Amino acid sequence: RSLLGCVAIAFACELHFFALHRLLHVAPLYGWVHKLHHRSPNPGPWSGMAMHPVEGITYVSRAALPLLVAHHPLHFYYALINTVLLPASSHTGYEELLGSEFHWLHHHMYSVNYGSPALPLDWLFGTHRLLDRGG
């Protein structure tokens, strides 16, 4: 049951991130809040958490998702670790580390790849793009 809970929490966290990230790209929220994060065209691990305070609070709120459905404490810790560590890994510049190239492309095109490759939400909503390697 705990493993199924972790899978459900991972899904909920991905959905939360996609919805929030997509919303932050709508004017005027982009200019007021999210533009700060996009100042790094070649993001590194530290830029993953470089956020406006409003974005930071709403982003970290995903760690509280397990508390809303009274799951095992393990689910809360899983969501918290996922929330804190994932931005660093998705901003490394290495595709092998959880889709960093996927998010790098987002920093260059702005209107694509709002989520992560772990869940096909970008594909479902027509915002999924891959890097054209010319071959």
N, C-alpha and C positions, 0 to 999 in steps of 0.2 A: 504494500500500500504506500509506503514512503517513496519508493522508486517511481510509482505512478504519479504521486504528488509532485515530485521534482520535475517530471516531464511536463505536467500541467502548469507548474509555476514557470518553467522555462518558456513554454508557449505564451503564457500571459505576459511575461517580461518582454518577449520579442514583440508582441502585439502592442504593448504599452509604448515601447521605444519607437516603433514604426509610426504609430498614430501621433505621438508627441512630436517626433522629428518632422513629419509631414506638415503638421500644424505650424511649426516654427518657420517653415519656408513660405508661409502666406504673409503677404504685406498686411499690416505694418509690423507684425511680430518679427519678421526676419531682420529688418533694420534696427529695431529696438533691442532685440534679445539675441538672436542667433548669429548675427553677422560677426560678432566677436569670435565665435568658434571657427568661422571660415577665414579668418585672417591667416591661417596656415595652409597655403596651397599644397605644400608637401608635408603633411602632418607627421609628427613624431609621437612617441608614446606619451609625452607630457601634454600634448595638445588635445588628447582624448578627453581630458577633464578641464580644459580651458573653456570655461563657460561663464556667461552672465549669471549672476545669482538667481534670477528667476528661472532660467533654464536648469541650473544646477539643482534647485529644490524640486522642480517638477520631474527631472530625470531620476533623482535619488528616490523619489516617492515610489518607484517601481519595486523597491526592496520591501515595501510595506504590503504588497499584494497578498502574500500568504496570511498576513494578520487579518485580512478582510474575510477570509473563509475559515478561520480557526484551524489551520493545519498544524502538524507537528512542528516543534521549534526547528528541527533540521531544515524544513522548507524555507523558513525565514533566513537562516544562515546561508543556505544555498543561494537564495535570491540576492542577499546582501553581497556575497563574494562575487557573484556574477555581475552585479551592478558596478562594483568597484574595479574589478580587474578587466572586464571586457573592453572598455574604452582604450586602454593601453595597447591591448593586442590588436585591435582593429585600426590602429594608427601607426603601425610599425613600418609599413612599406613593403612587407613580405607577405605574399599571398598565402604561404603555408601556415601563417599564424591567424587563423580564423577570419579570413576574408579581408585582410588589410588592403589589398589591391582594389577590391570591390568598393570599399569606402574611400580610398584614394581617388577613384574616378568620380565619386560624389563631390569631393572637394574641388574638382576641376570643372565639372559640368553643372553642379548645383541642383539640377532638376531630375536627377536619376539616383537610384540606389539609396533610398532613404532608410531601409532596414538593414538586415544582415543576410548573408547567403544561407544561414541556417533554416530560415523559414521563407517560402517563396512569395512573400507579400508584395514585393516589387514586381515580380512577374505577374501576379494576379491583378495588380492595379496599373500595369503598363509602364512602370518606371524602371524596370530592370534593364541594365546595360552591362555589356562586357567590354573589356579593353580590346580594341582592334590592334592586333599584333602584326597586321600586314602580311599574313601568310596564310 
